Amino acid sequence: MDLAADPQLRALVEAARAWGISPKRLLGWEPKQTTVYEYDDLGRVVCTTTTVDVEWDGDQRGLVFALQDYEEDCCPGGKHLLAETTLAENEDCYVAGPAVRCHFCTATEQASKAYEDSPAPSALLIPIQLREG
């Protein structure tokens, strides 16, 4: 299964993983339960056996393993495939666009500087709010 060639399927498997469910359950699948009752000669239930459809069948496990394989083939700096980005013929093919600033992150970083000498500064939560008006 080539998740590199199917970004929609890859996004589905990533979302399912984030939610801790199988891809088919994310798409609405629900397991069926079937119960079989066994009776004695007087009509009393002596045994019940309930079976439930398997959520993590071979197809679902295959999707998760395919995602794992895809991610192992990606650059640690992003979700681009090393097999493409490390080709010699692509050496000068990538061009950076203009930087875009996240003003929320800027405010967080600036506020954090005031606490950099405090114990465990990375453990501090700094509330950031959007100014009104």
VONUFI-9309 format. One line per 3 residues: their letters; for each residue x, y, z of N, C-alpha, C. Coordinates in Angstrom, 3 decimals. Layout:
BEGIN
a	X,Y,Z,X,Y,Z,X,Y,Z  ...
# end
This chain:
BEGIN
mdl	0.849,-1.177,0.000,0.000,0.000,0.000,0.894,1.239,0.000  0.709,2.115,-0.973,1.565,3.282,-1.117,0.831,4.539,-0.661  0.994,4.884,0.606,0.329,6.070,1.131,0.960,7.360,0.612
aad	2.188,7.291,0.100,2.820,8.486,-0.460,2.052,8.972,-1.683  1.458,8.049,-2.421,0.735,8.406,-3.640,-0.717,8.790,-3.382  -1.199,8.603,-2.156,-2.612,8.878,-1.856,-2.716,9.730,-0.590
pql	-2.586,11.056,-0.731,-2.610,11.923,0.453,-3.925,11.884,1.219  -5.051,11.617,0.539,-6.340,11.541,1.250,-6.388,10.306,2.150  -5.926,9.185,1.637,-5.892,7.968,2.449,-4.912,8.145,3.602
ral	-3.773,8.774,3.320,-2.787,9.018,4.380,-3.383,9.888,5.476  -4.121,10.933,5.103,-4.758,11.812,6.091,-5.785,11.043,6.907  -6.526,10.136,6.276,-7.498,9.314,6.991,-6.814,8.439,8.038
vea	-5.737,7.775,7.645,-5.024,6.884,8.571,-4.378,7.691,9.699  -3.855,8.866,9.386,-3.271,9.724,10.431,-4.339,10.171,11.431  -5.514,10.549,10.930,-6.603,10.980,11.823,-7.070,9.817,12.681
ara	-7.209,8.649,12.090,-7.640,7.469,12.858,-6.626,7.157,13.956  -5.349,7.239,13.614,-4.309,6.985,14.624,-4.410,8.000,15.759  -4.615,9.265,15.422,-4.718,10.315,16.441,-5.897,10.072,17.370
wgi	-6.964,9.491,16.839,-8.159,9.224,17.645,-8.118,7.850,18.313  -7.123,7.037,17.971,-6.991,5.712,18.575,-8.024,4.709,18.074  -8.461,4.874,16.828,-9.435,3.960,16.242,-8.941,3.519,14.875
spk	-9.576,2.492,14.329,-9.202,2.014,13.004,-9.722,2.977,11.943  -9.075,2.995,10.779,-9.576,3.841,9.698,-11.024,3.522,9.309  -11.394,2.237,9.300,-12.770,1.911,8.904,-13.779,2.409,9.945
rll	-13.409,2.432,11.215,-14.318,2.968,12.226,-14.467,4.480,12.055  -13.379,5.160,11.707,-13.453,6.595,11.460,-14.422,6.894,10.310  -14.506,5.979,9.366,-15.429,6.137,8.233,-16.857,5.704,8.556
gwe	-17.117,5.295,9.805,-18.485,4.985,10.213,-18.785,3.529,10.466  -17.822,2.643,10.269,-18.046,1.218,10.505,-18.301,0.963,11.983  -19.252,0.108,12.280,-19.523,-0.326,13.655,-19.498,-1.852,13.680
pkq	-18.915,-2.447,14.711,-18.864,-3.907,14.768,-20.243,-4.505,15.032  -20.517,-5.610,14.339,-21.763,-6.343,14.592,-21.508,-7.385,15.673  -22.488,-7.541,16.546,-22.428,-8.585,17.561,-23.470,-9.631,17.227
ttv	-23.066,-10.889,17.286,-23.980,-11.991,17.033,-23.951,-12.911,18.240  -25.121,-13.198,18.794,-25.205,-14.082,19.950,-25.979,-15.335,19.571  -25.402,-16.479,19.925,-26.039,-17.776,19.701,-26.357,-18.364,21.075
yey	-27.604,-18.823,21.224,-28.051,-19.402,22.488,-28.188,-20.908,22.331  -27.762,-21.649,23.361,-27.962,-23.104,23.392,-28.919,-23.411,24.535  -29.877,-24.298,24.257,-30.924,-24.626,25.231,-30.835,-26.098,25.608
ddl	-31.281,-26.399,26.825,-31.382,-27.798,27.222,-32.744,-28.345,26.789  -33.035,-29.568,27.161,-34.285,-30.209,26.739,-35.520,-29.517,27.299  -35.375,-28.757,28.375,-36.520,-28.061,28.970,-36.665,-26.629,28.443
grv	-35.819,-26.256,27.498,-35.918,-24.926,26.910,-35.175,-23.850,27.681  -34.345,-24.243,28.635,-33.576,-23.265,29.400,-32.248,-22.984,28.708  -31.838,-21.738,28.780,-30.557,-21.363,28.187,-29.438,-21.952,29.041
vct	-28.570,-22.708,28.404,-27.450,-23.302,29.122,-26.106,-22.707,28.689  -26.118,-22.050,27.546,-24.860,-21.485,27.053,-25.184,-20.371,26.051  -24.413,-19.313,26.133,-24.510,-18.258,25.115,-23.109,-17.977,24.590
ttt	-23.032,-17.741,23.314,-21.764,-17.398,22.690,-21.985,-16.138,21.863  -21.224,-15.101,22.182,-21.336,-13.844,21.443,-20.039,-13.610,20.688  -20.166,-13.329,19.417,-18.999,-12.975,18.611,-19.159,-11.526,18.158
vdv	-18.052,-10.832,18.078,-18.034,-9.429,17.676,-17.090,-9.298,16.486  -17.523,-8.551,15.466,-16.654,-8.312,14.312,-15.339,-7.699,14.773  -14.276,-8.094,14.131,-12.939,-7.613,14.463,-12.714,-6.234,13.864
ewd	-12.320,-5.287,14.702,-12.030,-3.942,14.201,-10.679,-3.900,13.493  -9.684,-4.507,14.098,-8.332,-4.440,13.556,-8.015,-5.690,12.753  -8.664,-5.789,11.585,-8.397,-6.910,10.690,-7.104,-6.642,9.914
gdq	-6.763,-7.545,9.036,-5.516,-7.420,8.281,-5.441,-6.151,7.451  -6.558,-5.727,6.872,-6.558,-4.502,6.070,-6.241,-3.282,6.919  -6.844,-3.208,8.105,-6.633,-2.047,8.972,-5.203,-2.019,9.498
rgl	-4.701,-3.185,9.886,-3.306,-3.246,10.333,-2.360,-2.878,9.190  -2.701,-3.316,7.985,-1.885,-2.990,6.817,-1.806,-1.489,6.577  -2.936,-0.790,6.767,-2.940,0.663,6.603,-2.025,1.342,7.620
vfa	-2.090,0.889,8.859,-1.264,1.490,9.914,0.220,1.202,9.659  0.522,-0.016,9.237,1.923,-0.342,8.939,2.406,0.428,7.709  1.526,0.656,6.742,1.892,1.446,5.564,2.197,2.888,5.968
lqd	1.423,3.437,6.901,1.695,4.786,7.391,3.040,4.824,8.108  3.309,3.814,8.891,4.595,3.750,9.596,5.753,3.686,8.591  5.602,2.879,7.547,6.636,2.794,6.511,6.826,4.144,5.819
yee	5.714,4.804,5.496,5.778,6.119,4.845,6.543,7.109,5.724  6.184,7.160,7.010,6.823,8.120,7.915,8.308,7.830,8.105  8.690,6.563,8.064,10.105,6.212,8.181,10.895,6.666,6.957
dcc	10.211,6.834,5.822,10.864,7.268,4.593,10.874,8.789,4.442  10.336,9.503,5.430,10.264,10.963,5.364,11.441,11.605,6.089  11.755,12.805,5.660,12.782,13.602,6.314,12.322,13.940,7.733
pgg	13.206,13.878,8.717,12.816,14.249,10.080,12.337,15.696,10.189  12.706,16.546,9.238,12.318,17.946,9.288,10.957,18.234,8.691  10.281,17.227,8.175,8.971,17.457,7.575,8.417,16.199,6.951
khl	7.321,16.342,6.253,6.653,15.176,5.679,6.976,14.997,4.198  8.191,15.303,3.806,8.566,15.097,2.413,9.456,13.868,2.311  9.250,13.116,1.235,9.947,11.841,1.064,11.412,12.049,0.696
lae	12.272,11.399,1.454,13.705,11.495,1.205,14.072,10.922,-0.163  13.340,9.923,-0.625,13.633,9.329,-1.928,13.514,10.367,-3.043  12.675,11.369,-2.852,12.526,12.439,-3.848,13.447,13.609,-3.551
ttl	13.480,14.034,-2.293,14.197,15.272,-1.957,15.709,15.108,-1.919  16.199,13.874,-1.909,17.644,13.663,-1.886,18.204,13.277,-3.253  17.364,13.258,-4.284,17.848,12.944,-5.626,18.796,14.039,-6.107
aen	19.871,13.645,-6.720,20.856,14.610,-7.209,20.224,15.602,-8.179  19.318,15.137,-9.028,18.707,16.042,-10.010,17.760,17.061,-9.369  17.434,16.906,-8.095,16.568,17.868,-7.403,17.348,18.874,-6.556
edc	18.673,18.879,-6.713,19.512,19.704,-5.837,19.090,21.168,-5.798  18.809,21.770,-6.905,18.434,23.188,-6.907,16.974,23.401,-7.296  16.156,22.396,-7.064,14.747,22.465,-7.499,13.812,23.026,-6.429
yva	14.265,23.125,-5.217,13.397,23.601,-4.137,13.731,25.056,-3.829  12.721,25.879,-3.773,12.905,27.300,-3.514,12.009,27.701,-2.344  12.578,28.390,-1.387,11.806,28.834,-0.222,11.001,30.079,-0.580
gpa	9.779,30.110,-0.122,8.943,31.290,-0.306,9.203,32.280,0.815  8.494,33.394,0.797,8.692,34.387,1.860,8.212,33.851,3.211  8.866,34.270,4.252,8.494,33.833,5.601,7.125,34.399,5.985
vrc	6.396,33.621,6.743,5.102,34.059,7.270,5.205,33.988,8.788  4.905,35.065,9.451,5.043,35.114,10.903,3.735,34.717,11.582  3.868,33.839,12.577,2.740,33.528,13.454,2.834,34.502,14.631
hfc	1.911,35.426,14.696,1.968,36.461,15.730,1.697,35.899,17.125  0.929,34.825,17.195,0.689,34.159,18.475,2.011,33.600,19.020  2.751,32.871,18.153,4.028,32.295,18.582,5.041,33.387,18.923
tat	5.007,34.481,18.185,5.901,35.604,18.475,5.637,36.140,19.881  4.367,36.355,20.203,4.015,36.860,21.539,4.435,35.867,22.615  4.250,34.589,22.355,4.630,33.560,23.330,6.140,33.572,23.563
eqa	6.904,33.631,22.485,8.359,33.634,22.622,8.855,34.881,23.334  8.289,36.032,22.992,8.700,37.273,23.650,8.371,37.244,25.134  7.201,36.751,25.487,6.807,36.673,26.900,7.683,35.667,27.650
ska	8.086,34.596,26.976,8.899,33.555,27.614,10.271,34.067,28.028  10.808,35.028,27.296,12.149,35.554,27.605,12.223,36.122,29.018  11.127,36.656,29.519,11.111,37.226,30.867,11.282,36.147,31.942
yed	11.039,34.895,31.570,11.084,33.805,32.546,12.223,32.825,32.290  13.139,33.132,31.363,14.149,32.146,30.978,15.118,31.789,32.100  15.236,32.629,33.116,16.128,32.313,34.248,15.373,31.664,35.404
spa	14.079,31.480,35.266,13.308,30.856,36.348,13.457,29.330,36.269  13.175,28.629,37.373,13.270,27.173,37.347,12.285,26.575,36.332  12.773,25.684,35.512,11.971,24.965,34.516,11.091,25.904,33.685
psa	11.688,26.815,32.937,10.878,27.771,32.171,9.992,27.104,31.119  10.398,25.948,30.627,9.569,25.280,29.614,8.274,24.726,30.209  8.207,24.657,31.540,6.996,24.165,32.198,5.966,25.266,32.425
lli	6.336,26.499,32.124,5.410,27.609,32.337,4.387,27.697,31.205  3.171,27.963,31.574,2.098,28.200,30.607,1.818,29.687,30.603  1.977,30.292,29.451,1.804,31.742,29.347,0.554,32.001,28.517
piq	-0.477,32.549,29.144,-1.700,32.810,28.378,-1.492,33.955,27.382  -1.908,33.731,26.166,-1.809,34.737,25.104,-3.232,35.002,24.603  -3.571,36.259,24.480,-4.915,36.599,24.021,-4.836,37.547,22.837
lre	-5.830,37.496,21.989,-5.932,38.401,20.866,-6.529,39.719,21.373  -5.825,40.814,21.090,-6.346,42.121,21.503,-7.636,42.415,20.763  -8.566,42.988,21.474,-9.822,43.380,20.824,-9.693,44.814,20.325
g	-10.316,45.029,19.179,-10.368,46.390,18.646,-9.141,46.730,17.948
# end
